[in-house]
Amino acid sequence: MENKIQERWTDTLPVISKKYRILLTVAIYRTGTLSYKNEVFVPTVYSRRSEARGHIKKEIKERIGNSNFFRSPRLDFDLVRYTEEASCNTFIRYTIKEE
């Protein structure tokens, strides 16, 4: 009897489907001071957090391989590109947001 009550109760639970998006942040620091910051959502919607993580890993790998970006020593950003004078540096951060 108790099992039937539990089965009925769990059948009435709503199915919650979470959706995830990637927030891309680009920040430019000139002589150590933040001079520009822009945040934009990537248009793709993911049904699992692991899918979004996989997309971020792929994106980081491509940027490191095909551009002047490399892993950022700062904990709050994923990638960085330094100018030759090191006076204007571009930082990129990827964040997974739940909708």
C-alpha positions as CSV (number, residue, x, y, z in Angstrom):
1,M,0.0,0.0,0.0
2,E,2.8,2.4,0.9
3,N,4.6,1.8,-2.4
4,K,1.4,2.7,-4.4
5,I,1.0,6.0,-2.5
6,Q,4.7,6.9,-3.3
7,E,4.3,6.0,-6.9
8,R,1.2,8.1,-7.3
9,W,2.9,11.1,-5.6
10,T,6.0,10.9,-7.8
11,D,3.8,10.7,-10.9
12,T,2.3,14.1,-10.1
13,L,5.6,15.9,-10.0
14,P,6.1,18.3,-12.8
15,V,8.9,17.6,-15.2
16,I,11.4,20.5,-14.9
17,S,13.6,21.0,-17.9
18,K,16.4,23.3,-17.3
19,K,18.0,25.3,-20.1
20,Y,21.5,26.7,-20.1
21,R,23.1,29.5,-22.1
22,I,26.7,30.8,-22.3
23,L,27.5,34.3,-21.3
24,L,30.6,35.7,-23.1
25,T,32.3,38.6,-21.4
26,V,35.0,40.6,-23.1
27,A,37.0,43.1,-21.0
28,I,39.8,45.4,-22.1
29,Y,42.2,46.8,-19.5
30,R,44.5,49.7,-20.4
31,T,47.5,50.2,-18.1
32,G,45.8,48.0,-15.5
33,T,42.4,49.9,-15.5
34,L,39.2,48.5,-16.9
35,S,38.3,50.6,-20.0
36,Y,35.7,48.5,-21.8
37,K,33.5,45.6,-20.8
38,N,30.8,43.9,-22.9
39,E,28.7,40.8,-22.1
40,V,26.6,38.9,-24.7
41,F,24.7,35.6,-24.6
42,V,25.7,33.0,-27.1
43,P,22.4,32.3,-29.1
44,T,22.5,28.5,-28.6
45,V,20.4,27.1,-25.8
46,Y,21.6,23.8,-24.2
47,S,19.5,21.3,-22.4
48,R,22.4,20.0,-20.3
49,R,25.1,21.9,-18.5
50,S,27.7,19.3,-19.8
51,E,26.8,20.3,-23.4
52,A,27.5,24.0,-22.6
53,R,30.8,23.0,-20.9
54,G,31.8,21.0,-24.0
55,H,31.1,24.0,-26.2
56,I,33.2,26.2,-24.0
57,K,36.1,23.8,-24.0
58,K,36.0,23.5,-27.8
59,E,35.9,27.3,-28.2
60,I,38.8,27.8,-25.8
61,K,40.9,25.2,-27.6
62,E,40.2,26.8,-31.0
63,R,41.0,30.3,-29.7
64,I,44.3,29.1,-28.2
65,G,45.2,27.3,-31.4
66,N,44.2,29.9,-34.0
67,S,44.8,33.2,-32.3
68,N,47.0,35.1,-29.9
69,F,44.9,34.2,-26.9
70,F,46.2,32.0,-24.2
71,R,45.1,30.9,-20.7
72,S,44.7,33.8,-18.4
73,P,46.7,33.9,-15.2
74,R,43.8,35.8,-13.6
75,L,41.2,33.6,-11.9
76,D,38.3,35.7,-13.1
77,F,39.0,35.3,-16.8
78,D,39.6,32.2,-19.0
79,L,41.6,33.7,-21.8
80,V,43.9,36.8,-22.4
81,R,45.6,38.5,-25.3
82,Y,48.4,40.9,-24.5
83,T,49.5,43.7,-26.8
84,E,53.2,44.1,-27.5
85,E,53.5,47.0,-25.2
86,A,51.3,45.2,-22.6
87,S,49.4,48.4,-22.1
88,C,46.1,47.2,-23.6
89,N,45.1,43.6,-22.7
90,T,41.9,41.8,-23.8
91,F,40.4,39.2,-21.4
92,I,37.6,36.7,-22.2
93,R,35.4,34.9,-19.7
94,Y,32.8,32.1,-20.4
95,T,30.0,31.7,-17.9
96,I,27.1,29.1,-18.0
97,K,23.8,30.6,-16.9
98,E,20.6,28.8,-16.1
99,E,17.4,30.1,-17.7
